[in-house]
Amino acid sequence: MNTDNIVILVTAKDKAEAQKIARGLLAKKLIACANILDGVQSLFWWEGKIDDANETLLVLKSRSEHLKEITVAVKELHSYQVPEVIALPILGGNQDYLNWIKESVK
């Protein structure tokens, strides 16, 4: 089982910020694809209390070797003090698609 391909979750304050982050990562060839899901409600602990926000979720596809660079780029492009960047391994799937991810990033 090859787990070099990853899915990265990033929440953004709105669709415009999500598009800015996605385009920035695509331009650097750090990701192969970005899905943008608008209208996500998030509940979370922040500064000692439960907070909530309407956000936009980015679902990014890339390779594990680029995670550090992706994290740095997201932090540069993001308005949040502590942006979410969570990577999950892709355990399997359409091999043609998985190959395309590999070919699409630098």
N, C-alpha and C positions, 0 to 999 in steps of 0.2 A: 504494500500500500504506500503510495507516494503522497506526502502531505505538503509538498512545496507550494501548491496553490492555496491561497487564503481568501477569505471574505473578511472585509473590514467594515465595521459599523461606526458611523460618525453621525451625531446629531448636530443640527445647525439651527440658528434662530429663525430662519425663514428660507423660502425657496431660492431667493436671490443669492443668499450666502452659500447655500448648498451648491448652486450652479457655479459660483466663483471657485469654490474648493474643488469641485469635480473637474472643471476646465483647467485649473492650475496643475492638478495632478496628471491629467491627460497630456497636457502640453509637455510635461517633463518625462512622459512615458513611464510613470511610476505605477499606473493602473491601466488595465485593459478596458474596463467598463465601470460606469457608475449608474446605479438606479437611484432615482430621487423620489421619495415617498412623502408627499406633503400632508399635513394635518395629523401628525402624530402627537398624542398627548403624553407628556412625561411627568411622572411624580417622582420626587427624589429628595434626599436630605441635602440641604445647603445652609451653611452658616448656622448650624444647630437647630434648624426647624425643617419641617416638611414643606416643600415648595412644589409648584407645578408650572408647566409651561406648554404652550403649543409650539411644536418644533417640526422640523423637516428631517427625515432620516435618509442618510446616504448609505447605500449598500455597494461597496467597492470590491472589485475582483483584481487580485494581483498575485505576486509571488512573495513568499516569506522573506526572501533575501532583501526585499525593498521596504520592509515594515519600518525600520528605523528612519529611513529617508521620508517615507510617507508621513510618519508621526511628526517629524520636524516641519515638513511643508504644511500640514494641517494646522499646527500651532501658529505658523506664520500667517496663514490665510484666515484664521478663525477669529471671531470677536469674543469668544468666551475665555474667561480666565483659566478654566480647566476643561478643555474640550474632550469629549468622549472619543477615544480611538481604541477599539477593541477588535482584535484579530482572532478569527476562528479558522481552523484547518478545513480544507475541502477534502473529505475522505474518499470521494469517488464521484462519478458522474459520466456524462458524455465525453469520451476521450477526445473526440475532435474539438469540443469546446475547451477542454482543459489544455490541449495543445495550443489552441488559439490564444489563451491567456498568456502562455509562456512566450509565444511569438510576438505578442503585442506590447510587451513591456521591455525596457532596455536591458 
